[in-house]
Amino acid sequence: MAGGPGYPLAAPPPVPPHGSKKTVVVVAVTAAVLTLLVCAGGIVAVVIGANRAATSVTEAGPTPGVTQGAAPPRAKVPSSAPPAGDTRNMSPGDTLVVDGDEGTIEITVTKFSTATKPCTSYGLKPDEGMYVIADVTLTVTKGTASANPLFFNWVAADGTEANAVAGAFSGCGKPMPSAEDLTAGTRRTGSVVFDVHDASGVLEYQPMFETAGSWKP
């Protein structure tokens, strides 16, 4: 019996007072953020659109040299352009806007062309069968940004990738120079050339190995 010899005295458990309640309030907040971690910080890419230019692949000769000047005015997005925010498989003439930590750069692929032989007497024959030449314009609109032809890669239909190193010996187009810390208002125009099997693929812009957008011939 409780309380007898050898047993400790035990008090009955307390009876909880009537009306005692615990209230838990939970507040849920959901947010969706699209982030491309590129160039030592987040990079956000959008399509602003531009006039169509050379939507089909044509046989190429040498491309005019590098030009500088004021950036062309932005055009309305054509009805056939990708939806806002869709930066994959854009068409020639569409503009990719890349916002980085240091500044903003606009990239437009104005034209695609091909060549099955060197474009100059000193050029090398394409090992893979043809050269795909992309004419590109880059414009820094805010802060500072870099221009680097090796940020462009050709991704074939089977997923294999090629950079512009081999194409630099083609003699086709005017090579785009690499430059760091370009200031707002600076514009660069040149070509990136790829030694590939065929023109079935896309041109991707991959700063720091992250794809910000792509164009399809």
Buried (B, 14 or more C-beta within 10 A) or exposed (E): EEEEEEEEEEEEEEEEEEEEEEEEEEEEEEEEEEEBEBBEEBBBBBBBBBBBBBEEBEEBEBBEEBEEEEBBEEBEBEEEBBEEEEBBEBBBBBBBBBBBEBBBBBBBBBBBBBBEEBBEEEBBEBEBEBBBBBBBBBBBBBBBBBBBBEBBBBBBEEEEEBBBEBBBBBBBBBBBEEBEEBEBEBBBBBBBBBBBBEBEBBBBBBBBEBBBBBBBB
